[in-house]
Amino acid sequence: MQELIRFIACALVDNPEQVEVLVEEEDKMIRVGIKVAEEDMGKVIGKQGRIAKAIRTLAKASAAREGKRSQVDILE
């Protein structure tokens, strides 16, 4: 899942070298944090949060294949 989210985030931003994807796994929960450059925050969030919602949907589908839940946060 980490590679999938990194690939998507790097494709969206102008500074792909500053993209960090942090993953914490617990029993049935996967928490993902995405850090990007400040000027790229809007590109990852999208208008009305549509891109962020799409990333969360993909993460949810990926986690469901493993029988887990996911939470995706976009960090500063």
Contacts in CASP RR format, 6 or more apart in sequence:
PFRMAT RR
TARGET T0000
AUTHOR 0000-0000-0000
METHOD contacts of the structure
MODEL  1
MQELIRFIACALVDNPEQVEVLVEEEDKMIRVGIKVAEEDMGKVIGKQGR
IAKAIRTLAKASAAREGKRSQVDILE
1 23 0 8 1.000
1 30 0 8 1.000
1 32 0 8 1.000
1 59 0 8 1.000
1 62 0 8 1.000
1 63 0 8 1.000
1 70 0 8 1.000
2 21 0 8 1.000
2 23 0 8 1.000
2 32 0 8 1.000
4 58 0 8 1.000
4 59 0 8 1.000
4 62 0 8 1.000
5 21 0 8 1.000
5 32 0 8 1.000
5 34 0 8 1.000
5 55 0 8 1.000
5 58 0 8 1.000
5 59 0 8 1.000
5 72 0 8 1.000
6 19 0 8 1.000
6 21 0 8 1.000
8 55 0 8 1.000
8 58 0 8 1.000
9 16 0 8 1.000
9 19 0 8 1.000
9 21 0 8 1.000
9 34 0 8 1.000
9 36 0 8 1.000
9 44 0 8 1.000
9 55 0 8 1.000
10 16 0 8 1.000
10 19 0 8 1.000
12 40 0 8 1.000
12 43 0 8 1.000
12 44 0 8 1.000
12 51 0 8 1.000
13 19 0 8 1.000
13 36 0 8 1.000
13 37 0 8 1.000
13 40 0 8 1.000
13 43 0 8 1.000
13 44 0 8 1.000
14 37 0 8 1.000
14 39 0 8 1.000
14 40 0 8 1.000
14 43 0 8 1.000
15 36 0 8 1.000
15 37 0 8 1.000
15 39 0 8 1.000
15 40 0 8 1.000
18 35 0 8 1.000
18 36 0 8 1.000
18 37 0 8 1.000
18 40 0 8 1.000
19 34 0 8 1.000
19 35 0 8 1.000
19 36 0 8 1.000
20 34 0 8 1.000
20 35 0 8 1.000
20 36 0 8 1.000
21 32 0 8 1.000
21 33 0 8 1.000
21 34 0 8 1.000
21 35 0 8 1.000
22 32 0 8 1.000
22 33 0 8 1.000
22 34 0 8 1.000
22 35 0 8 1.000
22 75 0 8 1.000
23 30 0 8 1.000
23 31 0 8 1.000
23 32 0 8 1.000
23 33 0 8 1.000
24 30 0 8 1.000
24 31 0 8 1.000
25 31 0 8 1.000
25 68 0 8 1.000
28 67 0 8 1.000
28 68 0 8 1.000
28 69 0 8 1.000
29 68 0 8 1.000
29 69 0 8 1.000
29 70 0 8 1.000
29 71 0 8 1.000
30 59 0 8 1.000
30 63 0 8 1.000
30 66 0 8 1.000
30 68 0 8 1.000
30 69 0 8 1.000
30 70 0 8 1.000
30 71 0 8 1.000
31 70 0 8 1.000
31 71 0 8 1.000
31 73 0 8 1.000
32 59 0 8 1.000
32 70 0 8 1.000
32 71 0 8 1.000
32 72 0 8 1.000
32 73 0 8 1.000
33 72 0 8 1.000
33 73 0 8 1.000
33 74 0 8 1.000
33 75 0 8 1.000
34 44 0 8 1.000
34 55 0 8 1.000
34 72 0 8 1.000
34 73 0 8 1.000
34 74 0 8 1.000
34 75 0 8 1.000
35 75 0 8 1.000
35 76 0 8 1.000
36 43 0 8 1.000
36 44 0 8 1.000
36 74 0 8 1.000
38 76 0 8 1.000
41 74 0 8 1.000
41 76 0 8 1.000
43 51 0 8 1.000
44 51 0 8 1.000
44 52 0 8 1.000
44 55 0 8 1.000
44 74 0 8 1.000
45 51 0 8 1.000
45 52 0 8 1.000
45 74 0 8 1.000
46 52 0 8 1.000
52 72 0 8 1.000
52 74 0 8 1.000
55 72 0 8 1.000
56 70 0 8 1.000
56 72 0 8 1.000
59 70 0 8 1.000
59 72 0 8 1.000
60 69 0 8 1.000
60 70 0 8 1.000
62 70 0 8 1.000
63 69 0 8 1.000
63 70 0 8 1.000
END
